[in-house]
Amino acid sequence: MTLFVPDAERQGPELRPLRRLLIANRGEIAVRIIRACRDEGIESIAIHADSDRNALFTRMADESRALRGDGPAETYLNAPRILEIARDARADAIHPGYGFLSERPDFAAMVQEAGLIWIGPDPQVIEALGNKIEARRIARSVGAPLVRGSPGPLASGAEALDFARAHGLPIAIKAAHGGGGRGLRVAWRLEEVEELFDSARREALAAFGRGECYVEQFLDRPRHVEAQILADRHGGVKVIGTRDCSLQRRNQKLVEEAPAPFLSDNQRDAIHRASRAICAQAGYSGAGTVEFLLAADGRLSFLEVNTRLQVEHPVTEETTGIDLVRAMIQIARGARLADESLPEPRGHAIEFRINAEDPARGFLPTPGVISRFDPPAGPGVRLDSGVAAGSVVPGHFDSLMAKLIVTGATRDEAIRRAARALSEFHIGGLASVLPFHRTVLEAPDFLAPSGVFGVHTRWIETDFSETLARALVPHSRVTAADPAPLIRLGVEIDGKRHELGLPPELLGARAPDRAETRPAGSQDPATVAAPVAGILTLWQVEDGAEVEEGEAIAVIEAMKMESPVTAHRPGRITRIARTGETIAFGAALARIGA
């Protein structure tokens, strides 16, 4: 298979030289890009927050540079600092991975203006497709299938309520500049529309710096199906394959597979045609994903375009033999896609996201130290990991530790191999979603022995919830502090000032306890304890208000997710924690008097 036009046949300018590539990301995806750089003969430069100073990706890269700090805003979202490092490290290119700055057109423009190669689509394309309203306009212009939606952003929850009354429920409330499930809410009852609209806008503002939201009809019990595309900078667009990503919780994918199973030829053709047309119309280049919802009645609706590499890209790689990260690098250098058709996908691949979350406690994030990490191996097993035994999963960032990808000649073989691989996989020191994945592989809706695929985007919260509750046992509530902040010292070497960051324990300072166990029932009965470590972003009740048992009283943001806090008993609430405060797991948020 020839993906690109060979050098001997290529006409036009030479490929741009690329010797050193800076990875503007962390964790598993940074490791993945480092490996692609090695295969391409490119030197990799990692950047890291203080809590990532001993992470796997910082050790694997050819160089690692400190960002100085720990929160996302001061580290992996700090565009000026990242570009400063890129200049000092003499980087030729920047790969943003996924998340963080990967879909920020302003950052892409800054990279290009600095004379560096941006591994992704041009800024104006990111801007157009990142705006969900403009993306819908482009999709409509090429005849892609679409459900009804508001023509633009809505000013208030009251306008969202008007739309719901006019067009019916359920409706999806979406951040116009969102992605990755952030700033997305689904309203099933009229009385919750305005509150969910405000929640989506608040989350979008925190995540993307812009809070505009629009609404559209939500297809009940839909599947999430997507197409992986590659497009060059010469107008060539190829659909590499399809994926099913319906196994989601709170719009965060947990299991993905390729090719998307149980599609008719007509449905697959429609997805391919629409994806190719949308990307061609937008002038896309690089790797991207066009997402659709597929209703139970066969209705297909365009959802969005992700202008970056997807977390689930390995299942497409395993079924096509195409290294998508290396392809992105070649396209950014100016390579041209060959005209020849791609072969049909071979076999079937399933990816399991291995998150540091406790599925028995509503998938609460569990940052901490990994005391044991024993991954599976054998035929058909691939592991893309950002951690090892002894690694720290910081509370500041995404909970993804690794991805288990299992491939078989057929879907049934892939499932059997997955069951074997998951039984071999053991992680200690913190909770993980491994028990959830093992339970999924016993569910008839997922196995589909009769050929009827029963999984949909809300399947985990609805059809599967009772089965899951019976099967899972809560993990012992062991949490761990992030590494202690570095002590920074200025030193002069050969007449040039340098900054050293030293662990406090090296200088004899006492580091904070690495782990803390809070057994159930150890709190004062009146205390509202934080169910997860994170930032208290919102109080939903006034100090001194009377609350009912089960009433939503606050919101904590942890590992990119909003976690609601509810009253554990009725009574008058006295708030203790302040909005914007960083909260430890189990910390007292408030007291509810009897």
NORJO-V437400 format. One record per run of one state. SS is the DSSP state (h for helix, s for strand, l for the rest). FROM is the first residue (numbers start at 1). TO is the last residue. If there is no record, write none. Layout:
# NORJO-V437400
ss = <SS & SS>
from = <FROM & FROM>
to = <TO & TO>
This chain:
# NORJO-V437400
ss = <l & s & l & h & l & s & l & h & l & s & l & h & l & h & l & s & l & h & l & s & l & h & l & s & l & h & l & h & l & s & l & s & l & h & l & s & l & s & l & h & l & s & l & s & l & s & l & s & l & h & l & s & l & s & l & h & l & h & l & s & l & s & l & s & h & l & s & l & s & l & s & l & s & l & s & l & s & l & h & l & s & l & h & l & h & l & h & l & s & l & s & l & s & l & h & l & s & l & s & l & s & l & s & l & s & l & s & l & s & l & s & l & s & l>
from = <1 & 4 & 5 & 7 & 10 & 20 & 24 & 27 & 41 & 43 & 49 & 50 & 53 & 56 & 61 & 63 & 67 & 79 & 89 & 93 & 96 & 105 & 114 & 117 & 119 & 123 & 131 & 132 & 142 & 149 & 150 & 154 & 155 & 157 & 168 & 171 & 180 & 182 & 188 & 190 & 209 & 213 & 218 & 223 & 232 & 237 & 250 & 252 & 259 & 265 & 283 & 286 & 295 & 300 & 307 & 313 & 321 & 324 & 334 & 337 & 338 & 348 & 356 & 357 & 359 & 362 & 364 & 366 & 368 & 370 & 372 & 375 & 381 & 386 & 392 & 394 & 400 & 409 & 411 & 425 & 426 & 429 & 434 & 441 & 444 & 448 & 465 & 472 & 478 & 480 & 487 & 494 & 496 & 503 & 504 & 508 & 516 & 518 & 527 & 530 & 534 & 540 & 546 & 548 & 552 & 559 & 561 & 567 & 571 & 576 & 582 & 584 & 588 & 594>
to = <3 & 4 & 6 & 9 & 19 & 23 & 26 & 40 & 42 & 48 & 49 & 52 & 55 & 60 & 62 & 66 & 78 & 88 & 92 & 95 & 104 & 113 & 116 & 118 & 122 & 130 & 131 & 141 & 148 & 149 & 153 & 154 & 156 & 167 & 170 & 179 & 181 & 187 & 189 & 208 & 212 & 217 & 222 & 231 & 236 & 249 & 251 & 258 & 264 & 282 & 285 & 294 & 299 & 306 & 312 & 320 & 323 & 333 & 336 & 337 & 347 & 355 & 356 & 358 & 361 & 363 & 365 & 367 & 369 & 371 & 374 & 380 & 385 & 391 & 393 & 399 & 408 & 410 & 424 & 425 & 428 & 433 & 440 & 443 & 447 & 464 & 471 & 477 & 479 & 486 & 493 & 495 & 502 & 503 & 507 & 515 & 517 & 526 & 529 & 533 & 539 & 545 & 547 & 551 & 558 & 560 & 566 & 570 & 575 & 581 & 583 & 587 & 593 & 594>
